[in-house]
Amino acid sequence: MNSSIDYIIVGQGLAGTLLSYELQKCGKSIMVIDQGHEGAASKVAAGIINPITGRRYVKSWQIEALLPVAKTTYHELEQLLDIQFFHPRTVLRTLYNHREVQAWDIRLDDPAYQKYMSEQADIGRYESFTQPAYDYGQVKQSAQVRIHILIEAYRNKLRSENRLLEEVFDFEQLSISSEDITYPDVKAATIIFCEGHRAKQNPFFSYLPFGGTKGEVLLVKIPEAQFEKMLKQRVFIVPLGDDLYWIGATNDWQYEDGQPTAKGRQYLEDRLKEVLKVPFEIVSHQAAVRPTVKDRRPFLGRHPKYPQLGIFNGLGTKGASLGPYFAKHFADFLTEQQPLMPAVDIQRYGV
């Protein structure tokens, strides 16, 4: 049997990657178990950080606390891994009628919102390539995180350190004692599950009210557009470089599997045709199931019966902004016994 380590982490999506980083920063030894699912939500997501969301143009939950930690953490990881994946990008929002303009202006007059909203929207190159809208709002302090680039680079780091088991986790091989766990040749003080939507099949945490929504996206080429900002008009248009753009996403609560569908592709293609005045080329069509939570707050904590088992999950569509803050928050809980925020503690659901 290998020597004992501090933590096993199951899953290396955004949650597992960020928690691995925070625990290693704390000097803890880890082993990550992940098969590398191609349809994982983290590999398909656009990674949008958007401080102003929803039809009522409200600040994202805890955004004042989330943003500084996200920027610091992502910059640290860029330096550590010698890559670039964090891109500050303005969000342009289409306002479809006078009522929406009034609602936007009311928020703009609120001092609590002014650092996140621009007085004037500059649509730049979108003016030449997209159908004109009634009006636009512009969000500041927004960004795009190329999550799949981060995950792959951190995966390579784990491989080089012999800290990665590339296999499907088998619950039958998990042994729980009164003080630690063993799987099957690795002994650890604690195992943390960061499985995304697959956590619904986790026999220890399936009591939590997990949901799941299937999202489909397109990667398209729009020649010579050279968009720099992210536009939300019918769909999100997010620049990826080299004339490539992320287009999405659908939101399907009723689905048979995590595979792309002809219906989803047609929906996105039709919406994009409504927005663009120029031709585009579909490069790929992808889909994934996002982990969702009933109250839209992440799941953090230890199992009520087996404290050697923990969970970090439920980041959902706002994972790029939520992930860094709550990975650090959970690491502080695990290593320094700092209390968890009640809004994210799984104790809010009992057993």
DAZILIN-V987879 format. One record per helix or strand of 3 or more residues. SS is the DSSP state (H for helix, E for strand). FROM is the first residue (numbers start at 1). LEN is the number of residues. If there is no record, write none. Layout:
SS/FROM/LEN ; SS/FROM/LEN
//
This chain:
E/5/6 ; H/14/12 ; E/30/4 ; H/41/4 ; H/63/19 ; E/86/3 ; E/91/5 ; H/98/11 ; H/114/3 ; H/126/4 ; E/135/5 ; E/143/3 ; H/147/14 ; H/171/3 ; E/181/3 ; E/186/8 ; H/196/6 ; E/210/12 ; E/230/3 ; E/236/6 ; E/244/5 ; H/262/14 ; E/281/13 ; E/299/4 ; E/309/5 ; H/316/21 ; H/346/4
//
